[in-house]
Amino acid sequence: MDNNYIFLAATSLTQIYFIYRKYRKRNNICLNESYSPAAGSDEESALAIKTAENARKEGNVAKIIRLIHFNDVYNIEEGNREPVGGAARFVGLLNKLRSTGLPPLVFFSGDGFNPSTMSTATRGKQMVPVLNECKVHTAVLGNHDFDFGLVQLKKLMEGCHFPWLLSNVYTKQDKKIPLAGGLVKRLCCWEGRLIGIIGLVEEEWLATLSCVNTDDLDYRDFVVEGKRLSKELKKQGAELVIALTHMRLPNDITLAKEVEDIDIILAGHDHHYEIKKIEPYGTLILKSGTDFRQLTDANIIFNDDGSIEVTTKRYDVTAKVEPDEKTGKIVDSYFKVLEKKMKKIVGEVNIDLECRFSKIRTEETNVGNWICDIVKEETKADIIMINSGTLRADCIVPAGPYTIKDLISLLPMPDPLAIIELKGIDVMLALENSVSKYPRLEGRFSQVSGVAFEYNPNKKEGSRVVQGSVLVNGEAIDMKKIYSVCTKEYLLKGKDGYTMFLNRKILVEAENICPLPTMVRNYFKKIEVLNKLNREHFGNKYKVRNTATTMLHHSVKRAARVLNKWATEVHAVSIKPKVEGRIIRSI
Ligand SMILES: [Zn+2]
């Protein structure tokens, strides 16, 4: 009896304790929610307005507020030339600046999750803790943030302790929430001042995203949306409207010229450092360099007549900057992750891949055809020419599991690609250049897709390509016709003897195309999905649907088109590229 009583009493006490904890927890949540509502929500705006009102009543409104801006960061490790950059020194500098003077708001203008060798392995994960250490207040999405697809981007965004804006891009299915779940705008109170923030991007890079079907997009002109949203924010009481942008400078200039209510443009996408004042509204555009090498520290001065003045200071992240210890540890830990990730199997190759320099720099190879076909399918260019100096593995990669290490040894550099216009006659010159040094093992020898030709190495340099042998996508080349050619950005500078690529009309610039290693990495991911779909086709329908939602259909279809070519089995899609007479040596 006594025992039972004790037991009951203990049970009730435990229950009371749990009810109390639940109550406390719920209360805490309520408190937190009321003090930090979801970013971009109406509650956040209402709270900001109220806080600013109170500050005004108490006379607690700052005359100057401080902003720190950076954009386009790729490598978390430092480089070997000054300013060396690196995430640890960058955060070290941020913390040092933060410890003196006014507390700053930190803004990031996009492009962080790719490209870098690390990202090829981690699909952008390393940048999440690093950006969190930067204590970013608000960011705008950049083109490279989409490189690993929408599902991966959303996962990365979820890990960030700050919100991402994308004010002028929606999907046709959802006209309220921007693409990737970005925010439309924010209204915040900082030091008693109401600040409105929007994030605008240009259509140019959006049209080239491989993870999104442009037909599904509802892109809204950045000037129209910039006007509408900045007006709304001013109406709500914003004393300063900041536009975070990820677009080329001429578009930023248009925005500054056209939209009166935007007070300052914190811009990305360009990698140089530049500060420009644009009339008629005297709007400042800031481009703060790249790769954790530079940042801008700006003061916004609110004059009594309602006008705003801006002063800026550029900082370079040199080797003299003391690195932040915690960020340094994050960087080191990701290099350990990279080591482990090297062993990760990304797929299966079903034939030996010929990557030896002795072959790849003198003849058509299966690996060259495979890589160029992936690029052709992604870019839809007429002709693909990849100089074999790009493909670095220098061995035969045996059939079997293909690892991140295999991929990084094949493509160790970010390898930006671009598409240019080239007349048939110049395509001939490019092919001549490709075979001009045979049999020397020169990196200029190109692997190709969309073009086939014969050459005679006994002929003089510059006249080796056999007349009448060149076919572009199965048809005889037309010397006057203009073709789209996708190649390495490096070659567009006339490197490796490709002077015929110099100063050509650029159809798609490198910044707007997925870098080559990312394309190949995504290709393996798509095969993984396709194979899952194939395996599950006769089994659990739910699973099929589940897998299908992780990838956009059209992007999987694209991979399927390359695959159909090489696929031999129905149930397991296999990679078996062949040499098929694209480059014939006529002796
Ligand atoms: Zn960019």
Residues whose N, C-alpha, C, O or C-beta is under 5 A from the ligand:
A	BS01	ZN	D111 G142 N143 H144 H269
